[in-house]
Amino acid sequence: MGVIGGEIGYRILRGLGPSGMGGRMDGAVYANRSKLEVLLGPEVWVETRDKVVIDFGCGSGMEAVEIAERGARRVIGIDLQEDRLAAARRLAAQRGMADRCQFSVRPDTLADVIISIDSFEHFDDPAAILEEMYRLLRPGGCVLVSFGPTWYHPLGGHLFSVFPWAHLLFTERALIRWRSDFKSDGATRFSEVAGGLNQMTIRRFERLVRQSPFRLEHFEAVPIRKLRPLAVRLTREFTTAIVRCKLVAEH
């Protein structure tokens, strides 16, 4: 995808973003607010109260600790990066939740609820992740998912969104070359950048769920506020801010 490439594409990107995208997606929208409640709605606390919960991709543990504080019986945060797990353990201890929170690469128990936020657009193999979530879920359990921006969102390229929809206009090669000017990890494709970027669309996610052991009990494509008047099913790939849904296991 993308039509502007080569030396011309690279030089345009250099002119527009000489040192990266900046703070356009820095999380400021969650200041003084619960990220979980913003993304999943206030019903998240009803779903997790008195339950064993897995925070799938817990990062530094902020949401896992909040789930414990809000009444979950036990919260298990899983992540592949040990430095993040160490930070999560420290946070749980600081907030007095160490006895109700556990953090590891792989959980040793099944959950009633699995939480996944800001992840499905990054997983290298999202179909395999759905299978793993199914394996970790008790009968009757559910997965609460929120992710975005999806690929056709104005900023769906994340770091590569120098301006709205830039990631669709420029070729992958030009964007990667531009990124290499200020990142030194050697990534050569979108999927290889830190955190990964799998070009997830709404349509693809729905297809993955249909092919998985889950069914969609609830699905919502939350529109971008300024584009809400244009948000219909035909335009949703371009006008959706986030996807939120509830998956139930077909045990």
Secondary structure as GFF3:
##gff-version 3
##sequence-region A 1 251
A	DSSP	alpha_helix	6	16	.	.	.	ID=ss1
A	DSSP	three_ten_helix	28	30	.	.	.	ID=ss2
A	DSSP	alpha_helix	35	40	.	.	.	ID=ss3
A	DSSP	alpha_helix	44	48	.	.	.	ID=ss4
A	DSSP	beta_strand	52	56	.	.	.	ID=ss5
A	DSSP	alpha_helix	62	69	.	.	.	ID=ss6
A	DSSP	beta_strand	74	78	.	.	.	ID=ss7
A	DSSP	alpha_helix	82	94	.	.	.	ID=ss8
A	DSSP	beta_strand	101	104	.	.	.	ID=ss9
A	DSSP	beta_strand	111	117	.	.	.	ID=ss10
A	DSSP	alpha_helix	126	135	.	.	.	ID=ss11
A	DSSP	beta_strand	137	147	.	.	.	ID=ss12
A	DSSP	three_ten_helix	158	160	.	.	.	ID=ss13
A	DSSP	alpha_helix	166	169	.	.	.	ID=ss14
A	DSSP	alpha_helix	172	179	.	.	.	ID=ss15
A	DSSP	three_ten_helix	190	192	.	.	.	ID=ss16
A	DSSP	alpha_helix	202	210	.	.	.	ID=ss17
A	DSSP	beta_strand	214	223	.	.	.	ID=ss18
A	DSSP	three_ten_helix	225	230	.	.	.	ID=ss19
A	DSSP	three_ten_helix	233	235	.	.	.	ID=ss20
A	DSSP	alpha_helix	236	239	.	.	.	ID=ss21
A	DSSP	beta_strand	240	249	.	.	.	ID=ss22
###
